């Protein structure tokens, strides 16, 4: 693996920046509520998702834990109660708990069971950073993008 995901840490930074500079009031609970509801209550997989799940079904036995999370068949709702526990912990313990704390420990254990080289220490060392965006005038606008290196 090349890197850990900084997205969750960037959400924490964005919420704090929004609150301090513009009076933003969104909470981690509100931010994570849709993901939590989808994981807990389920959703109908898209045609594309069903295609790829069916296409790779023979590979599932080699992917530790995959079938338990993604084995929705046909038009049944895909519910992922184990996955729902992670945003629940993040709401309870803060967004940084994705990298440190009970949520991070569960993530690190799952990665280890899958044979991934990332460890709990790698997660704990993960931090996003603020940087000046690249900018480009375009018509009456200014286009902004993160500078390299970036995950997209």
Buried (B, 14 or more C-beta within 10 A) or exposed (E): EEEBBBEBBBBBBBBEEEEEEEEEEEEBEEBBEEBBEBBBEBBEBEEEBBEEBEEEEEEBEEEBEBEEBBEBEEEEEBBBEEBBBBBBBBBEBBBBBBBBBBBBBBBBEBBBEEEBEBEBEBBBEBEBEEEEEEEEEEEEEEEEEEEEEEEE
